[in-house]
Amino acid sequence: MRKVLCSPGSYIQEADALTALADEYRELGSTGAYLIVDPFIDSMYRDLIVSGFEKTGTPYHYEVFNRECSMTEVDRHRGLLADNDAVIGVGGGKTLDTSKAVAHFAGLPVVIAPTAASSDAPCSRLSVLYTDDRQFDRYLPLPKNPDKVIMDTTIIAKAPARFLTAGFGDAYATWFEAAACIRSNAVTMTGGHATNAAEAMARLCHDLLIADGVKALAAARRGFVTPALEQVIEANTLLSGIGFESSGLAAAHAIHNGLTVLEGTHRYLHGEKVAYGTLAQFVLEDRPMADFEEAYGFFRAVGLPTTLAGIGIADAADDDLLRVGELACAPDDTMGNMPFEVTPADVAAALRAVDELDAVVG
C-alpha cells in the first residue's frame, strides 16, 4: 500500500514575520519576487510588506489581487511575470491559492504568507478555483507544496476575529473527514493513503481547537497574541493543512462546494460553510449524540453557523437543497471518499436535518 505525507518545505510562525519577506525570498531567488497581495492587506500593510525589499535593494514586482481565485485572475498574473523568479502571496485563502496556481504554471517557487488563520489552504499542494461569478469550479492539484509558509502572529492577531472563527470551521472538519477517508481506505489528493502521522495531526488539530479555541478567540477579539492563539494558529494552518491533504477530504468539503451553487451563501466564508457541511456529514454518518453535542456547543461558543439561516439560505426550498446535493455528489468531488454511497437526496435531507437539530441539541 502506498502511503504519502506531504508538507511545505518550511513552516515559520513568529511575530513580525512579514518584515523579513525579502530575506526569505533571497533563499529562493535573485532576479525579483512577484508579490500578489490581498486588497485589504495592501491598504493596511503595504509599507510593511515592501520594507525589507526597499531596505535591502531586493528587486520585486507588486500586484494587488482582484478578489476571485479564477483562471482569469491566474492568467492575468501569468501575463505580468517578467524575469521574476519566485511568487509571494500575502493575504487570505483565495489570494494564496491564486499565488500557488501562478507559481505552478510558471514553474517557480512560491512563498505563502497568510494574514489570518482562516483556512488550511496555505500549506497544501492544492488551489481551489472558482468561476468569475464565485461558484466552485474545480480543484487544481499541484505537484508540490509551498516552499515556505510564513505566519506573522502579530498581523494574524489583528485580523477580524471572524476570520479565525472561519479557520476553526475549516479545521474542525479535518479529523472527521480524515476518519471517514481512513475507514473507506480512500486515496488522498497526494496520490496515496493516510499515514499514521497525518492521522495523528488531524486528531491533534481537533483536540487543540476544543482545548484552546474559545480562549484564542477572546484574545483575537482584542488583538493580543497569547499561548492559546499560538496553538490554534498552528492547528488551523499546519495541522489542518497536512491533516486534510495527507488524510483526505470527504462529505464536509463536498457539501461546502455544493453550497456555492446558492447565491445566498456567497457572502459567507469558506470555513463557515465547511462547518455546516461537517454537521451534515455527522447526519449522514449517524454519529453518536455526544459528537453532535460537542460540535453544536463549540460552534455556538465561537460563532460558527448551525442553521440554514446562518449560511444565508433560511428560505431554501427542497429543490435548492437538492441542487446543492447534486453538485456535492459530482464524480470529481470528494463525496466519493465516504465509506458508503451518498446521493443528492441524502445531502438535501442532511442539510435540512442540521437546521432542525439546532433546536434540540443542547
Secondary structure, DSSP 8 states (H G I E B T S, - for coil): --B-----SEEEEETTGGGGHHHHHHTT-SS-EEEEE-HHHHHHHHHHHHHHHHHHT--EEEEE--S--SHHHHHHHHHH-SS--EEEEEESHHHHHHHHHHHHHHT--EEEEESS---S-TTSSEEEEE-TTS-EEEEEE-SS--SEEEEEHHHHHHS-HHHHHHHHHHHHHHHHHHHHHHHHT---TTSSB--HHHHHHHHHHHHHHHHHHHHHHHHHHTT---HHHHHHHHIIIIIHHHHHHHH---HHHHHHHHHTTSGGGTTS-HHHHHHHHHHHHHHHHT--HHHHHHHHHHHHHHT---SSGGGT-TT--HHHHHHHHHHHT-TTSGGGGSSS---HHHHHHHHHHHHHHTTT--
